Amino acid sequence: MTYRVLFSEAAAQDLEQLFDFALQRELESETGDLDNPDRAVQAIKNGIGFLTVSPFACRKVGDSSFIRELIIPFGSTGYVALFEIVDNGTVIIGAIRHQREDDYH
């Protein structure tokens, strides 16, 4: 079975904000790598691709079996995608945060 993965409006904005933050950080660094923000977004997209085949393999959040989070490694940290399995063929990404953030629940 293959799941269709959709982004909520909030998750799409999260992705843009993560890119902007990474770009700004690289621009302000003496050794900035302007390809790094693109690599970060690609790592997130690749990670989310896993949800098309195995969303139930991700860890549960709270009591619901259908609300879960995906850990997406990138560099020495990574990202976390909060998602809901809404039916037998659809997953909706609700939020994407850097692993060091703590406000996405």
BAFI-302678 format. One record per residue: z, y negated, x of N, C-alpha, C, O in turn; residue in one letter; residue number from 1. Coordinates in Angstrom, 3 decimals, padded with zeros to 6 digits. Atoms other than C-alpha are relative to their C-alpha. Layout:
<nodes>
(node (Z; Y; X); (Z; Y; X); (Z; Y; X); (Z; Y; X); "a"; NUM)
...
</nodes>
This chain:
<nodes>
(node (000.000; 001.183; 000.836); (000.000; 000.000; 000.000); (000.000; -001.246; 000.880); (000.685; -001.296; 001.902); "m"; 1)
(node (000.053; 001.270; -000.704); (-000.815; -003.502; 001.185); (000.551; -001.090; -000.911); (000.202; -001.173; -002.088); "t"; 2)
(node (-000.585; 001.120; 000.735); (001.179; -006.536; 000.103); (-000.762; -001.284; 000.315); (-001.222; -001.492; 001.438); "y"; 3)
(node (000.562; 001.343; -000.181); (-000.266; -010.000; -000.391); (001.176; -000.912; 000.346); (002.200; -000.889; -000.337); "r"; 4)
(node (-001.066; 000.894; -000.439); (001.835; -012.602; 001.440); (-000.404; -001.436; -000.312); (-001.450; -001.913; 000.127); "v"; 5)
(node (000.236; 001.386; 000.377); (002.039; -016.097; -000.010); (001.091; -000.881; 000.587); (002.215; -000.427; 000.801); "l"; 6)
(node (-000.967; 000.973; -000.480); (003.767; -019.205; 001.317); (000.395; -000.900; -001.162); (-000.467; -001.415; -001.873); "f"; 7)
(node (-000.430; 001.034; 000.941); (005.891; -021.331; -000.979); (-000.368; -001.344; 000.609); (-000.661; -001.436; 001.801); "s"; 8)
(node (000.294; 001.341; -000.515); (005.244; -025.046; -000.671); (001.014; -000.377; 001.083); (000.659; -000.978; 002.098); "e"; 9)
(node (-001.052; 000.314; -000.982); (008.573; -025.377; 001.163); (-000.256; 000.719; 001.323); (-000.065; 000.129; 002.386); "a"; 10)
(node (000.263; -000.751; -001.225); (007.630; -022.654; 003.666); (-001.201; -000.567; 000.751); (-001.202; -000.608; 001.982); "a"; 11)
(node (001.163; 000.621; -000.648); (004.250; -024.276; 004.332); (000.426; -001.290; 000.708); (-000.043; -001.581; 001.808); "a"; 12)
(node (-000.511; 001.219; -000.634); (006.071; -027.553; 005.044); (000.856; 000.349; 001.215); (000.806; -000.339; 002.235); "q"; 13)
(node (-000.805; -000.443; -001.139); (008.523; -025.682; 007.284); (-000.889; 000.286; 001.207); (-000.573; -000.109; 002.329); "d"; 14)
(node (000.909; -000.345; -001.089); (005.614; -024.363; 009.341); (-000.555; -001.259; 000.670); (-000.647; -001.327; 001.896); "l"; 15)
(node (000.489; 001.268; -000.557); (004.208; -027.870; 009.771); (001.093; -000.700; 000.802); (000.828; -001.217; 001.887); "e"; 16)
(node (-001.107; 000.650; -000.695); (007.629; -029.242; 010.745); (000.339; 000.714; 001.304); (000.643; 000.065; 002.305); "q"; 17)
(node (-000.259; -000.745; -001.230); (008.178; -026.456; 013.275); (-001.051; -000.330; 001.057); (-000.724; -000.508; 002.230); "l"; 18)
(node (001.065; 000.368; -000.930); (004.801; -027.234; 014.844); (000.242; -001.405; 000.549); (000.180; -001.622; 001.759); "f"; 19)
(node (-000.223; 001.385; -000.430); (005.542; -030.977; 014.928); (001.180; -000.103; 000.959); (001.111; -000.826; 001.953); "d"; 20)
(node (-001.171; 000.026; -000.868); (008.974; -030.387; 016.464); (-000.341; 000.564; 001.376); (000.023; -000.018; 002.398); "f"; 21)
(node (000.370; -000.620; -001.279); (007.561; -028.068; 019.142); (-000.944; -000.907; 000.790); (-000.821; -001.014; 002.010); "a"; 22)
(node (000.926; 000.908; -000.676); (004.762; -030.528; 019.928); (000.761; -001.193; 000.591); (000.532; -001.569; 001.740); "l"; 23)
(node (-000.773; 001.141; -000.493); (007.185; -033.446; 020.236); (000.843; 000.393; 001.212); (000.937; -000.358; 002.183); "q"; 24)
(node (-000.812; -000.478; -001.126); (009.448; -031.399; 022.509); (-000.844; 000.150; 001.253); (-000.405; -000.216; 002.343); "r"; 25)
(node (000.882; -000.171; -001.152); (006.528; -030.548; 024.772); (-000.489; -001.345; 000.532); (-000.606; -001.525; 001.744); "e"; 26)
(node (000.454; 001.324; -000.433); (005.301; -034.156; 024.847); (001.086; -000.743; 000.775); (000.785; -001.526; 001.675); "l"; 27)
(node (-001.123; 000.685; -000.657); (008.752; -035.339; 025.933); (000.452; 000.694; 001.282); (001.240; 000.133; 002.045); "e"; 28)
(node (-000.393; -000.766; -001.178); (009.113; -032.686; 028.632); (-000.876; -000.376; 001.191); (-002.075; -000.614; 001.043); "s"; 29)
(node (000.773; 000.284; -001.219); (008.077; -033.397; 032.225); (-000.990; 001.118; 000.304); (-002.035; 000.880; 000.910); "e"; 30)
(node (000.873; -001.153; -000.262); (006.537; -029.930; 032.379); (-000.573; 000.552; -001.302); (-000.816; 001.753; -001.414); "t"; 31)
(node (000.444; -000.412; 001.326); (005.306; -029.835; 028.771); (-001.270; 000.821; 000.003); (-002.198; 000.565; 000.771); "g"; 32)
(node (001.155; -000.872; 000.178); (002.856; -027.156; 027.728); (-000.516; -000.226; -001.419); (000.071; 000.271; -002.380); "d"; 33)
(node (000.493; 000.367; 001.322); (000.763; -028.490; 024.854); (-000.607; 001.172; -000.765); (-000.922; 001.034; -001.947); "l"; 34)
(node (000.458; -001.196; 000.700); (-000.469; -024.981; 024.032); (001.163; 000.747; -000.659); (000.948; 001.599; -001.521); "d"; 35)
(node (-001.170; -000.708; 000.501); (003.079; -023.844; 023.275); (000.172; -000.102; -001.521); (000.465; 000.916; -002.148); "n"; 36)
(node (-000.126; 000.064; 001.459); (003.210; -025.179; 019.671); (-000.997; 000.904; -000.730); (-000.649; 001.533; -001.729); "p"; 37)
(node (000.989; -000.897; 000.603); (-000.013; -023.313; 018.835); (000.410; 001.463; 000.157); (000.237; 002.261; -000.765); "d"; 38)
(node (-000.458; -001.373; -000.222); (001.397; -020.127; 020.378); (001.166; 000.339; -000.927); (001.269; 001.464; -001.415); "r"; 39)
(node (-001.140; -000.231; 000.895); (004.575; -020.529; 018.315); (-000.484; 000.274; -001.420); (-000.022; 001.215; -002.065); "a"; 40)
(node (000.539; -000.205; 001.353); (002.631; -020.862; 015.059); (-000.731; 001.339; -000.075); (-000.627; 002.041; -001.081); "v"; 41)
(node (000.699; -001.295; -000.002); (000.474; -017.872; 016.022); (000.994; 001.155; 000.002); (000.756; 002.165; -000.661); "q"; 42)
(node (-001.033; -001.032; 000.011); (003.602; -015.807; 016.736); (000.587; 000.162; -001.399); (000.848; 001.280; -001.842); "a"; 43)
(node (-000.516; -000.060; 001.369); (004.911; -016.705; 013.275); (-001.003; 000.697; -000.913); (-000.632; 001.568; -001.699); "i"; 44)
(node (001.031; -000.628; 000.837); (001.621; -015.759; 011.628); (-000.126; 001.495; 000.299); (-000.266; 002.302; -000.620); "k"; 45)
(node (000.070; -001.419; -000.356); (001.473; -012.478; 013.552); (001.198; 000.756; -000.561); (001.051; 001.857; -001.092); "n"; 46)
(node (-001.201; -000.633; 000.532); (005.056; -011.682; 012.578); (-000.086; 000.202; -001.501); (000.265; 001.262; -002.019); "g"; 47)
(node (000.115; -000.078; 001.454); (004.389; -012.418; 008.938); (-001.024; 001.048; -000.411); (-000.936; 001.609; -001.503); "i"; 48)
(node (000.969; -001.062; 000.277); (001.440; -010.046; 009.108); (000.657; 001.353; -000.208); (000.127; 002.200; -000.926); "g"; 49)
(node (-000.754; -001.245; 000.173); (004.002; -007.242; 009.350); (000.387; 000.205; -001.461); (000.487; 001.339; -001.930); "f"; 50)
(node (-000.425; -000.103; 001.392); (005.032; -008.041; 005.778); (-001.080; 000.561; -000.910); (-000.782; 001.016; -002.014); "l"; 51)
(node (001.071; -000.555; 000.833); (001.638; -006.951; 004.480); (000.103; 001.516; -000.131); (-000.456; 002.106; -001.056); "t"; 52)
(node (-000.108; -001.462; 000.048); (002.563; -003.348; 005.227); (001.426; 000.525; -000.150); (001.617; 001.620; -000.679); "v"; 53)
(node (-001.367; -000.550; 000.006); (006.360; -003.026; 005.522); (001.085; -001.038; -000.308); (002.003; -001.205; 000.494); "s"; 54)
(node (-001.031; 001.010; 000.254); (008.398; -005.765; 003.840); (001.400; 000.592; -000.192); (002.397; -000.068; 000.103); "p"; 55)
(node (-001.316; -000.612; 000.220); (011.192; -003.334; 002.938); (000.665; 000.438; 001.305); (001.829; 000.839; 001.294); "f"; 56)
(node (-000.582; -000.347; -001.297); (011.726; -002.618; 006.659); (000.856; -001.135; 000.556); (001.617; -000.931; 001.502); "a"; 57)
(node (-000.771; 001.156; -000.471); (013.235; -006.100; 007.108); (001.398; 000.024; -000.598); (001.644; 000.670; -001.617); "c"; 58)
(node (-001.393; -000.056; 000.449); (016.935; -006.732; 006.711); (000.210; -000.805; -001.279); (-000.388; -001.858; -001.497); "r"; 59)
(node (-000.333; 000.637; 001.272); (018.365; -007.619; 003.323); (000.860; -001.229; 000.233); (001.593; -001.329; 001.217); "k"; 60)
(node (-000.847; 001.186; 000.004); (019.957; -010.969; 002.612); (000.804; 000.056; -001.300); (000.235; -000.002; -002.390); "v"; 61)
(node (-000.837; -000.065; 001.202); (022.896; -010.737; 000.227); (-000.107; 001.341; -000.688); (-000.386; 002.362; -000.060); "g"; 62)
(node (-000.058; -001.241; 000.773); (023.076; -008.173; -002.542); (-001.356; 000.486; -000.501); (-001.501; 001.657; -000.850); "d"; 63)
(node (001.306; -000.381; 000.535); (019.438; -008.175; -003.617); (-000.786; 000.834; 001.007); (-000.798; 000.538; 002.202); "s"; 64)
(node (000.882; -000.807; -000.852); (017.127; -005.505; -002.250); (-001.345; -000.677; 000.223); (-002.146; -000.224; 001.041); "s"; 65)
(node (001.314; 000.625; -000.025); (014.222; -007.885; -002.726); (-000.043; -001.311; 000.772); (-001.126; -001.846; 001.008); "f"; 66)
(node (-000.050; 001.205; -000.825); (015.369; -010.925; -000.733); (000.364; 000.453; 001.407); (001.406; 001.069; 001.631); "i"; 67)
(node (-000.148; -000.519; -001.352); (015.009; -010.268; 002.959); (-000.385; -001.051; 001.023); (-000.907; -002.111; 000.678); "r"; 68)
(node (000.412; 000.905; -001.060); (014.477; -011.918; 006.307); (-000.656; 000.776; 001.123); (-000.285; 001.905; 001.443); "e"; 69)
(node (000.786; -000.556; -001.093); (012.057; -011.231; 009.100); (000.314; -000.786; 001.259); (000.194; -002.011; 001.275); "l"; 70)
(node (-000.230; 000.623; -001.303); (013.001; -011.948; 012.712); (-001.325; 000.005; 000.755); (-001.975; 001.044; 000.880); "i"; 71)
(node (001.270; 000.151; -000.700); (010.013; -013.259; 014.666); (000.301; -000.469; 001.421); (000.623; -001.640; 001.623); "i"; 72)
(node (-000.299; 000.409; -001.378); (010.515; -013.254; 018.446); (-001.033; -000.988; 000.538); (-002.228; -000.893; 000.256); "p"; 73)
(node (000.886; 000.925; -000.709); (009.104; -016.121; 020.481); (000.793; -000.590; 001.152); (001.817; -001.242; 000.948); "f"; 74)
(node (-000.708; 000.488; -001.180); (010.128; -016.968; 024.007); (001.385; 000.619; 000.085); (001.553; 001.814; -000.159); "g"; 75)
(node (-001.364; -000.525; -000.134); (013.869; -016.635; 024.573); (000.742; -000.003; -001.329); (001.872; 000.481; -001.395); "s"; 76)
(node (-000.613; -000.012; 001.322); (014.620; -017.161; 020.852); (-001.029; 000.494; -001.001); (-001.542; 001.605; -000.864); "t"; 77)
(node (001.000; -000.381; 000.976); (012.284; -017.087; 017.879); (000.231; -000.682; -001.327); (000.850; -001.744; -001.394); "g"; 78)
(node (-000.028; 000.577; 001.332); (012.047; -017.734; 014.174); (000.502; 001.044; -000.994); (000.528; 002.242; -000.712); "y"; 79)
(node (-000.445; -000.867; 001.084); (013.391; -016.318; 010.925); (-000.754; -000.435; -001.250); (-000.780; -001.619; -001.588); "v"; 80)
(node (000.693; 000.280; 001.255); (011.332; -016.071; 007.735); (000.786; 000.647; -001.134); (001.017; 001.856; -001.132); "a"; 81)
(node (-000.672; -000.488; 001.196); (013.194; -015.744; 004.448); (-001.074; 000.262; -001.038); (-001.922; -000.596; -001.283); "l"; 82)
(node (001.046; -000.328; 000.957); (011.101; -013.974; 001.839); (000.546; 000.831; -001.146); (001.632; 001.405; -001.073); "f"; 83)
(node (-000.344; -000.814; 001.168); (011.191; -012.287; -001.545); (-001.165; 000.919; -000.323); (-002.324; 000.503; -000.329); "e"; 84)
(node (000.996; -000.956; 000.480); (009.354; -009.175; -002.612); (000.024; -000.146; -001.522); (000.977; 000.278; -002.175); "i"; 85)
(node (-000.038; 000.351; 001.420); (008.366; -010.272; -006.115); (-000.559; 001.079; -000.918); (-000.211; 001.129; -002.098); "v"; 86)
(node (000.485; -001.145; 000.771); (006.470; -007.197; -007.283); (-000.565; 001.019; 000.978); (-000.409; 000.869; 002.190); "d"; 87)
(node (000.453; -001.085; -000.881); (004.804; -004.065; -005.936); (-001.211; -000.354; 000.845); (-001.790; 000.522; 001.488); "n"; 88)
(node (001.126; 000.390; -000.833); (002.075; -006.070; -004.249); (000.069; -001.401; 000.549); (-000.886; -001.864; 001.174); "g"; 89)
(node (-000.066; 001.407; -000.398); (003.345; -009.586; -003.524); (001.318; -000.334; 000.683); (002.394; 000.054; 000.229); "t"; 90)
(node (-001.150; 000.522; -000.732); (005.697; -011.167; -001.014); (-000.185; -001.517; 000.075); (-001.281; -002.003; 000.354); "v"; 91)
(node (000.058; 001.455; -000.107); (006.536; -014.881; -001.084); (000.967; -000.452; 001.087); (002.161; -000.157; 001.038); "i"; 92)
(node (-000.823; 000.585; -001.052); (007.789; -016.642; 002.041); (000.659; -001.248; -000.590); (-000.027; -002.146; -001.079); "i"; 93)
(node (-000.720; 001.132; 000.569); (010.494; -019.071; 000.930); (000.372; -001.052; 001.017); (000.458; -002.235; 000.688); "g"; 94)
(node (-000.405; 000.940; -001.048); (011.497; -020.638; 004.247); (-000.260; 000.628; 001.353); (-000.236; 001.849; 001.504); "a"; 95)
(node (000.147; -000.436; -001.391); (010.841; -020.426; 007.972); (000.813; -000.962; 000.845); (000.660; -002.179; 000.741); "i"; 96)
(node (-000.849; 000.834; -000.844); (013.365; -021.670; 010.494); (000.030; 000.547; 001.417); (-000.237; 001.725; 001.656); "r"; 97)
(node (-000.282; -000.434; -001.360); (014.002; -021.559; 014.192); (001.309; 000.778; -000.045); (002.187; 000.454; -000.844); "h"; 98)
(node (-001.202; -000.829; 000.038); (016.660; -018.937; 014.945); (001.276; -000.783; 000.263); (002.352; -000.343; -000.143); "q"; 99)
(node (-001.192; 000.786; -000.279); (019.047; -021.622; 016.135); (000.398; -000.930; -001.139); (001.456; -001.558; -001.093); "r"; 100)
(node (-000.367; 000.773; 001.186); (018.966; -023.413; 012.790); (000.858; 000.874; -000.899); (000.798; 002.101; -000.819); "e"; 101)
(node (-000.877; -000.807; 000.838); (021.497; -022.361; 010.199); (-000.035; -000.433; -001.470); (000.892; -000.124; -002.219); "d"; 102)
(node (-000.015; 000.560; 001.350); (020.439; -024.054; 006.959); (-001.094; 000.520; -000.928); (-001.450; -000.162; -001.889); "d"; 103)
(node (001.130; -000.405; 000.821); (017.679; -021.953; 005.468); (000.374; 000.861; -001.192); (-000.481; 001.097; -002.045); "y"; 104)
(node (-000.403; -000.831; 001.150); (019.676; -019.784; 003.023); (000.194; -000.838; -001.223); (000.533; -000.313; -002.284); "h"; 105)
</nodes>
